[in-house]
């Protein structure tokens, strides 16, 4: 038996009811190609294979890869399952994945690379290379912060909402995993992934993310303080009075913090910057 490796952030799902909930959230059709990250022992993989046209599973753990090759030998031989033994971030960066123009992204992913995985499948990709939707098992607190119903946004939540619509489809208790993690998890789905919002606002992705990273540079600081004196090739000058005016037009006080701004506010600020 292959045990979970703490160094790889592995926690394997063992509750079949939860597996079914993830597949239901993924809304997999028989014509769908699914890219699964971190299949582990293949419990979720098997459930996805029942519905999908094809699954491309990317597993970093060499031992687990060998186990998956044995478990799914028939599916691999038939071409219904393609197994890639590599780190997902490396595979994307090196252009090793040949997925096609339409696919869904799923997985029980290591919590410490949630942001990195999301950014790898959005920023820098063309519209046709985006997944149609993403269904991930992530830490409950992270999912709640991404949805941010309390009005406290983060760089990750704003980034995700710039591309799609995140929704929590269920909470997973820690006891559903082996080994048992210290925190509960959640099924997070991001639908409607597109770059239309950037195009409709006439805003470049690089400019948008430059501003939000600067705005969130010091969480406890007011937004105006974080953006004070910021200059770059795009933002030739972010004058304080100009920013104050724009924030007032958005209905915000001058003391507003970055976490209080909605994604639409950020697009407005970038679109109406002072050149």
Helices and strands as residue ranges (DSSP letters): G 6-8, E 12-13, H 16-26, E 33-37, H 43-49, E 54-59, H 62-71, H 73-78, E 81-85, H 88-93, E 104-108, G 111-113, H 114-120, G 127-129, E 134-139, H 140-147, H 155-163, E 165-172, G 174-176, E 177-178, E 185-191, H 196-200, H 205-215, H 223-227, H 240-249, G 258-260, H 263-271
